[in-house]
Amino acid sequence: MTTIKASCPTCGEVELTSRDITLRVCNHAPLSYYCFECPACTEEIRKPADDHIISLLMSGGVRAQVWEIPAEALETHDGPALSYDDLLDFVLQLSAHDTLSVAAGGRTRT
């Protein structure tokens, strides 16, 4: 079995096997990462994985788990962030006018 060397910020260099490492490859490359539990301190270590790291780990027998980030998470949003008051106003409007229920064919509150 292949020995893979990685580094723990606390313990320094550690030796792992392919089964010790989880490789998560994202459709948005900057969010790809690998993680492992340090055999010395048992902390979970998570590090970014670029294309070079991904190919090295896969050549060492680490299986990649592919995941996709929803497109909505990468959208840019302009304008100010919602405040607590904005959210409270929204909830009060929903309870006063149950237009969503009417549009869905439900009954309105009396």
C-alpha positions as CSV (number, residue, x, y, z in Angstrom):
1,M,0.0,0.0,0.0
2,T,1.3,3.5,-0.9
3,T,2.4,5.7,2.0
4,I,1.4,9.4,1.6
5,K,3.2,12.1,3.5
6,A,1.1,15.1,4.7
7,S,1.7,17.8,7.3
8,C,-0.2,18.5,10.5
9,P,0.1,22.1,11.7
10,T,0.7,20.8,15.2
11,C,2.6,17.6,14.7
12,G,4.5,18.3,11.5
13,E,4.9,15.6,8.8
14,V,2.8,12.4,9.2
15,E,2.5,9.3,7.1
16,L,-0.9,8.2,5.9
17,T,-2.4,5.6,3.6
18,S,-5.0,6.2,0.8
19,R,-7.7,5.1,3.2
20,D,-6.8,7.7,5.7
21,I,-7.5,10.6,3.3
22,T,-10.8,12.0,2.1
23,L,-10.5,13.9,-1.2
24,R,-13.5,16.1,-2.1
25,V,-13.4,17.6,-5.7
26,C,-15.7,20.5,-6.4
27,N,-17.1,21.7,-9.7
28,H,-15.8,25.1,-8.5
29,A,-12.0,24.3,-8.3
30,P,-11.1,26.7,-5.4
31,L,-13.4,24.8,-3.1
32,S,-11.8,21.3,-3.6
33,Y,-10.0,20.0,-0.5
34,Y,-8.6,16.9,1.2
35,C,-8.8,16.0,4.8
36,F,-7.4,13.5,7.2
37,E,-7.3,12.7,10.9
38,C,-3.8,13.2,12.2
39,P,-2.6,9.9,13.6
40,A,-0.6,11.7,16.3
41,C,-3.0,14.3,17.8
42,T,-6.3,13.0,16.2
43,E,-7.3,16.5,15.0
44,E,-9.0,16.7,11.6
45,I,-6.8,18.5,9.2
46,R,-8.4,20.1,6.1
47,K,-6.3,21.5,3.2
48,P,-7.1,22.9,-0.2
49,A,-6.5,20.7,-3.2
50,D,-5.5,22.2,-6.5
51,D,-5.3,20.1,-9.7
52,H,-1.7,19.0,-8.9
53,I,-2.6,17.8,-5.4
54,I,-5.7,16.0,-6.7
55,S,-3.7,14.1,-9.4
56,L,-1.0,13.2,-6.8
57,L,-3.5,11.9,-4.3
58,M,-5.4,10.0,-6.9
59,S,-2.2,8.4,-8.3
60,G,-1.6,7.3,-4.7
61,G,-4.9,5.5,-4.6
62,V,-7.1,8.1,-2.9
63,R,-10.6,8.0,-4.3
64,A,-12.2,11.4,-5.2
65,Q,-15.6,12.3,-4.0
66,V,-17.1,14.8,-6.5
67,W,-19.5,17.4,-5.2
68,E,-21.2,20.4,-6.8
69,I,-21.8,23.7,-5.3
70,P,-25.2,25.2,-6.3
71,A,-24.9,28.0,-8.8
72,E,-26.9,30.3,-6.4
73,A,-24.0,30.1,-3.9
74,L,-21.7,31.8,-6.4
75,E,-24.0,34.6,-7.5
76,T,-23.0,38.1,-6.7
77,H,-25.5,40.1,-4.6
78,D,-25.7,43.9,-4.8
79,G,-27.2,46.1,-2.2
80,P,-27.2,46.1,1.6
81,A,-27.6,42.9,3.6
82,L,-31.0,42.1,5.2
83,S,-31.3,43.4,8.7
84,Y,-33.3,41.8,11.5
85,D,-35.9,44.6,11.0
86,D,-36.2,43.7,7.3
87,L,-36.8,40.0,8.2
88,L,-39.4,41.0,10.9
89,D,-41.2,43.2,8.5
90,F,-41.3,40.4,5.9
91,V,-42.8,37.9,8.5
92,L,-45.4,40.5,9.5
93,Q,-46.4,41.0,5.9
94,L,-46.8,37.3,5.4
95,S,-49.1,36.9,8.3
96,A,-51.2,40.0,7.4
97,H,-51.6,39.0,3.7
98,D,-51.5,35.3,3.0
99,T,-51.2,35.9,-0.8
100,L,-48.8,32.9,-1.1
101,S,-51.5,30.6,0.2
102,V,-54.1,32.2,-2.1
103,A,-51.8,31.8,-5.1
104,A,-51.3,28.1,-4.2
105,G,-55.0,27.6,-4.1
106,G,-55.2,27.3,-0.3
107,R,-57.6,29.0,2.1
108,T,-56.9,32.3,3.7
109,R,-57.0,32.9,7.4
110,T,-60.0,34.6,8.9
